[in-house]
């Protein structure tokens, strides 16, 4: 194998690793967002964890965060606690930093 081939494989592995980390961070952010919303909905313990899992699974419906935001808006409105999408997105941005910290700490 040439040096070029080695470098190419190295870049491919790094890209794959970075994508896996980003996936884990996004899933963790969605879980934290689900736990936050669960608190607003009055859920605790196993109910909150189950709801957070539902939020994570909602992210697989469409690319991007719109499916998660839509689920949270619908659930909060149904519980009499309507919230604008920009407020939920802002909370997601805040939780993204925490998610990054948690995932990176697990990588060490």
N, CA, C and O of each residue as an XYZ file, in Angstrom:
432
protein
N       0.831     -1.175      0.000
C       0.000      0.000      0.000
C       0.882      1.246      0.000
O       1.933      1.279      0.641
N       0.447      2.247     -0.713
C       1.225      3.474     -0.767
C       0.868      4.380      0.397
O      -0.106      4.150      1.113
N       1.661      5.393      0.565
C       1.401      6.370      1.615
C       0.063      7.059      1.369
O      -0.680      7.354      2.305
N      -0.231      7.311      0.090
C      -1.505      7.937     -0.243
C      -2.686      7.074      0.193
O      -3.664      7.585      0.738
N      -2.596      5.784     -0.045
C      -3.659      4.861      0.370
C      -3.823      4.851      1.888
O      -4.938      4.832      2.408
N      -2.691      4.864      2.583
C      -2.731      4.904      4.048
C      -3.421      6.174      4.544
O      -4.245      6.133      5.457
N      -3.068      7.301      3.925
C      -3.675      8.571      4.330
C      -5.166      8.573      4.037
O      -5.961      9.069      4.836
N      -5.544      8.021      2.894
C      -6.950      7.974      2.526
C      -7.747      7.139      3.535
O      -8.821      7.554      3.971
N      -7.236      5.996      3.894
C      -7.911      5.144      4.881
C      -7.992      5.842      6.243
O      -8.993      5.733      6.953
N      -6.936      6.549      6.587
C      -6.916      7.275      7.850
C      -7.998      8.362      7.866
O      -8.715      8.514      8.855
N      -8.110      9.112      6.774
C      -9.149     10.145      6.686
C     -10.541      9.530      6.722
O     -11.445     10.084      7.348
N     -10.723      8.403      6.064
C     -12.021      7.728      6.077
C     -12.396      7.280      7.484
O     -13.546      7.424      7.901
N     -11.419      6.735      8.219
C     -11.687      6.307      9.591
C     -12.033      7.490     10.488
O     -12.939      7.405     11.317
N     -11.301      8.606     10.314
C     -11.581      9.793     11.114
C     -12.975     10.327     10.796
O     -13.719     10.693     11.705
N     -13.333     10.373      9.522
C     -14.656     10.840      9.132
C     -15.731      9.956      9.748
O     -16.718     10.459     10.286
N     -15.547      8.650      9.672
C     -16.519      7.709     10.238
C     -16.642      7.923     11.746
O     -17.748      7.950     12.285
N     -15.515      8.073     12.417
C     -15.515      8.301     13.865
C     -16.241      9.598     14.210
O     -17.056      9.635     15.132
N     -15.941     10.661     13.464
C     -16.584     11.948     13.715
C     -18.097     11.865     13.510
O     -18.859     12.471     14.264
N     -18.531     11.121     12.498
C     -19.958     10.964     12.238
C     -20.639     10.183     13.367
O     -21.756     10.511     13.767
N     -19.969      9.162     13.870
C     -20.521      8.389     14.979
C     -20.665      9.255     16.231
O     -21.670      9.174     16.937
N     -19.664     10.073     16.495
C     -19.711     10.969     17.659
C     -20.858     11.957     17.497
O     -21.615     12.189     18.440
N     -20.994     12.540     16.308
C     -22.074     13.504     16.067
C     -23.441     12.850     16.246
O     -24.352     13.463     16.801
N     -23.589     11.626     15.785
C     -24.842     10.897     15.953
C     -25.151     10.705     17.437
O     -26.279     10.927     17.877
N     -24.148     10.293     18.199
C     -24.342     10.071     19.634
C     -24.681     11.371     20.362
O     -25.537     11.388     21.246
N     -24.002     12.464     19.982
C     -24.268     13.760     20.614
C     -25.693     14.203     20.323
O     -26.393     14.672     21.220
N     -26.126     14.059     19.075
C     -27.477     14.471     18.706
C     -28.528     13.626     19.435
O     -29.533     14.147     19.918
N     -28.279     12.320     19.507
C     -29.218     11.443     20.230
C     -29.257     11.809     21.710
O     -30.328     11.818     22.317
N     -28.103     12.112     22.294
C     -28.061     12.501     23.714
C     -28.785     13.823     23.917
O     -29.513     13.984     24.897
N     -28.594     14.777     23.000
C     -29.298     16.054     23.100
C     -30.812     15.830     23.067
O     -31.550     16.437     23.842
N     -31.265     14.962     22.174
C     -32.691     14.679     22.084
C     -33.203     14.004     23.352
O     -34.327     14.260     23.785
N     -32.386     13.149     23.941
C     -32.787     12.517     25.207
C     -32.913     13.569     26.306
O     -33.885     13.574     27.062
N     -31.927     14.458     26.390
C     -31.980     15.513     27.398
C     -33.173     16.437     27.157
O     -33.818     16.889     28.103
N     -33.459     16.711     25.896
C     -34.617     17.530     25.551
C     -35.905     16.814     25.952
O     -36.844     17.441     26.444
N     -35.942     15.517     25.742
C     -37.098     14.718     26.151
C     -37.278     14.713     27.655
O     -38.404     14.793     28.148
N     -36.179     14.621     28.390
C     -36.266     14.652     29.858
C     -36.737     16.023     30.348
O     -37.515     16.122     31.296
N     -36.254     17.073     29.687
C     -36.692     18.430     30.020
C     -38.197     18.563     29.798
O     -38.918     19.058     30.665
N     -38.666     18.119     28.629
C     -40.097     18.198     28.320
C     -40.916     17.311     29.258
O     -42.020     17.673     29.664
N     -40.360     16.147     29.595
C     -41.051     15.244     30.515
C     -41.298     15.942     31.855
O     -42.359     15.779     32.458
N     -40.329     16.709     32.309
C     -40.496     17.477     33.546
C     -41.627     18.476     33.431
O     -42.404     18.654     34.369
N     -41.723     19.135     32.270
C     -42.809     20.090     32.051
C     -44.167     19.388     32.012
O     -45.191     19.959     32.388
N     -44.150     18.143     31.551
C     -45.382     17.363     31.448
C     -45.747     16.662     32.754
O     -46.783     16.003     32.843
N     -44.890     16.809     33.767
C     -45.167     16.193     35.062
C     -44.762     14.737     35.153
O     -45.207     14.015     36.045
N     -43.921     14.305     34.233
C     -43.461     12.909     34.256
C     -42.167     12.825     35.060
O     -41.371     13.763     35.084
N     -41.976     11.687     35.715
C     -40.765     11.474     36.495
C     -40.363     10.009     36.409
O     -41.163      9.160     36.014
N     -39.140      9.723     36.774
C     -38.655      8.349     36.845
C     -38.739      7.615     35.526
O     -38.307      8.118     34.489
N     -39.302      6.413     35.578
C     -39.380      5.558     34.396
C     -40.256      6.177     33.311
O     -39.985      6.001     32.123
N     -41.304      6.901     33.708
C     -42.162      7.566     32.718
C     -41.375      8.624     31.941
O     -41.521      8.751     30.726
N     -40.546      9.374     32.653
C     -39.729     10.402     32.005
C     -38.711      9.763     31.066
O     -38.498     10.248     29.955
N     -38.090      8.687     31.506
C     -37.108      7.982     30.657
C     -37.773      7.423     29.404
O     -37.214      7.504     28.310
N     -38.954      6.860     29.566
C     -39.684      6.306     28.413
C     -40.068      7.416     27.439
O     -39.982      7.244     26.224
N     -40.489      8.546     27.977
C     -40.844      9.672     27.112
C     -39.605     10.180     26.366
O     -39.672     10.472     25.172
N     -38.488     10.284     27.067
C     -37.243     10.736     26.433
C     -36.845      9.784     25.308
O     -36.357     10.223     24.266
N     -37.048      8.496     25.511
C     -36.745      7.513     24.465
C     -37.648      7.726     23.255
O     -37.201      7.614     22.113
N     -38.912      8.030     23.508
C     -39.840      8.327     22.409
C     -39.383      9.546     21.617
O     -39.508      9.576     20.393
N     -38.859     10.543     22.307
C     -38.361     11.745     21.640
C     -37.154     11.396     20.770
O     -37.049     11.859     19.635
N     -36.255     10.588     21.297
C     -35.088     10.163     20.514
C     -35.542      9.416     19.266
O     -35.026      9.655     18.174
N     -36.498      8.521     19.423
C     -36.990      7.738     18.282
C     -37.699      8.624     17.254
O     -37.682      8.320     16.061
N     -38.312      9.701     17.699
C     -39.003     10.610     16.774
C     -38.027     11.250     15.795
O     -38.418     11.647     14.698
N     -36.767     11.350     16.185
C     -35.764     11.981     15.319
C     -35.471     11.156     14.075
O     -34.871     11.670     13.131
N     -35.872      9.907     14.049
C     -35.576      9.046     12.903
C     -36.658      9.120     11.830
O     -36.560      8.445     10.805
N     -37.688      9.932     12.055
C     -38.774     10.034     11.085
C     -38.381     10.844      9.858
O     -38.665     10.432      8.733
N     -37.726     11.997     10.055
C     -37.302     12.875      8.964
C     -35.926     13.435      9.298
O     -35.553     13.520     10.468
N     -35.175     13.817      8.274
C     -33.874     14.463      8.546
C     -34.081     15.791      9.276
O     -35.076     16.482      9.060
N     -33.145     16.128     10.126
C     -33.223     17.389     10.860
C     -33.987     17.248     12.165
O     -34.413     16.160     12.552
N     -34.144     18.382     12.826
C     -34.788     18.397     14.143
C     -36.287     18.664     14.086
O     -36.951     18.649     15.123
N     -36.830     18.904     12.906
C     -38.233     19.317     12.826
C     -39.189     18.267     13.385
O     -40.218     18.618     13.964
N     -38.868     16.993     13.222
C     -39.750     15.952     13.742
C     -39.766     15.938     15.265
O     -40.813     15.715     15.873
N     -38.627     16.171     15.878
C     -38.539     16.225     17.345
C     -39.278     17.455     17.855
O     -40.056     17.370     18.805
N     -39.033     18.596     17.222
C     -39.683     19.843     17.629
C     -41.202     19.700     17.510
O     -41.940     20.101     18.410
N     -41.657     19.131     16.407
C     -43.089     18.946     16.191
C     -43.696     18.052     17.283
O     -44.760     18.362     17.818
N     -43.025     16.956     17.606
C     -43.528     16.044     18.649
C     -43.640     16.778     19.983
O     -44.655     16.678     20.671
N     -42.598     17.510     20.340
C     -42.613     18.212     21.616
C     -43.704     19.285     21.657
O     -44.406     19.428     22.658
N     -43.838     20.034     20.562
C     -44.883     21.067     20.519
C     -46.269     20.440     20.663
O     -47.110     20.947     21.404
N     -46.502     19.338     19.955
C     -47.796     18.656     19.991
C     -48.081     18.117     21.397
O     -49.179     18.299     21.923
N     -47.089     17.455     22.002
C     -47.280     16.871     23.331
C     -47.484     17.942     24.404
O     -48.331     17.794     25.285
N     -46.704     19.017     24.321
C     -46.848     20.094     25.303
C     -48.202     20.793     25.151
O     -48.849     21.124     26.145
N     -48.622     21.014     23.914
C     -49.925     21.652     23.680
C     -51.055     20.764     24.201
O     -52.012     21.260     24.797
N     -50.948     19.459     23.978
C     -51.981     18.523     24.448
C     -52.081     18.524     25.970
O     -53.142     18.255     26.533
N     -50.969     18.828     26.626
C     -50.957     18.861     28.092
C     -51.315     20.247     28.636
O     -51.255     20.482     29.843
N     -51.687     21.161     27.733
C     -52.059     22.504     28.174
C     -50.875     23.393     28.467
O     -51.003     24.389     29.179
N     -49.712     23.040     27.921
C     -48.502     23.832     28.127
C     -47.884     24.178     26.774
O     -46.747     23.794     26.497
N     -48.626     24.903     25.925
C     -48.116     25.195     24.583
C     -46.801     25.971     24.634
O     -46.577     26.801     25.515
N     -45.943     25.675     23.665
C     -44.642     26.319     23.594
C     -44.286     26.525     22.128
O     -44.551     25.663     21.290
N     -43.698     27.648     21.830
C     -43.287     27.965     20.462
C     -42.067     27.137     20.071
O     -41.267     26.743     20.919
N     -41.943     26.882     18.773
C     -40.824     26.072     18.299
C     -39.475     26.716     18.600
O     -38.510     26.011     18.894
N     -39.392     28.050     18.531
C     -38.109     28.705     18.789
C     -37.666     28.521     20.240
O     -36.467     28.474     20.515
N     -38.609     28.417     21.165
C     -38.253     28.177     22.570
C     -37.698     26.772     22.753
O     -36.746     26.566     23.505
N     -38.291     25.819     22.068
C     -37.808     24.431     22.150
C     -36.441     24.317     21.487
O     -35.550     23.643     22.003
N     -36.277     24.977     20.343
C     -34.967     24.955     19.652
C     -33.885     25.577     20.526
O     -32.764     25.073     20.588
N     -34.223     26.674     21.200
C     -33.258     27.347     22.076
C     -32.839     26.414     23.213
O     -31.661     26.348     23.563
N     -33.797     25.700     23.784
C     -33.478     24.740     24.846
C     -32.595     23.627     24.286
O     -31.663     23.177     24.952
N     -32.887     23.184     23.066
C     -32.055     22.166     22.414
C     -30.629     22.638     22.231
O     -29.690     21.865     22.418
N     -30.454     23.906     21.866
C     -29.106     24.466     21.709
C     -28.364     24.464     23.045
O     -27.177     24.148     23.110
N     -29.086     24.822     24.108
C     -28.457     24.815     25.439
C     -28.039     23.395     25.839
O     -26.965     23.183     26.401
N     -28.900     22.447     25.540
C     -28.625     21.063     25.927
C     -27.575     20.397     25.044
O     -26.985     19.391     25.437
N     -27.336     20.946     23.859
C     -26.330     20.377     22.954
C     -24.950     20.402     23.608
O     -24.187     19.445     23.474
N     -24.628     21.467     24.300
C     -23.323     21.561     24.969
C     -23.173     20.489     26.044
O     -22.124     19.856     26.163
N     -24.229     20.295     26.820
C     -24.203     19.260     27.853
C     -24.075     17.879     27.219
O     -23.347     17.022     27.721
N     -24.782     17.672     26.118
C     -24.715     16.383     25.421
C     -23.294     16.112     24.930
O     -22.794     14.994     25.051
N     -22.648     17.134     24.380
C     -21.261     16.982     23.904
C     -20.345     16.589     25.053
O     -19.517     15.689     24.918
N     -20.498     17.264     26.178
C     -19.665     16.968     27.344
C     -19.861     15.523     27.792
O     -18.891     14.813     28.060
N     -21.116     15.092     27.872
C     -21.406     13.737     28.333
C     -20.836     12.678     27.384
O     -20.231     11.702     27.825
N     -21.034     12.878     26.092
C     -20.551     11.888     25.119
C     -19.024     11.866     25.098
O     -18.426     10.793     25.034
N     -18.400     13.013     25.151
C     -16.930     13.041     25.132
C     -16.355     12.415     26.405
O     -15.305     11.774     26.360
N     -17.027     12.596     27.517
C     -16.564     11.997     28.765
C     -16.649     10.469     28.684
O     -15.813      9.769     29.257
N     -17.653      9.954     27.975
C     -17.796      8.504     27.806
C     -16.739      7.939     26.867
O     -16.414      6.754     26.945
N     -16.205      8.763     25.988
C     -15.221      8.310     25.000
C     -13.845      8.093     25.631
O     -13.005      7.383     25.078
N     -13.625      8.708     26.786
C     -12.293      8.624     27.415
C     -12.133      7.391     28.232
O     -11.075      7.174     28.823
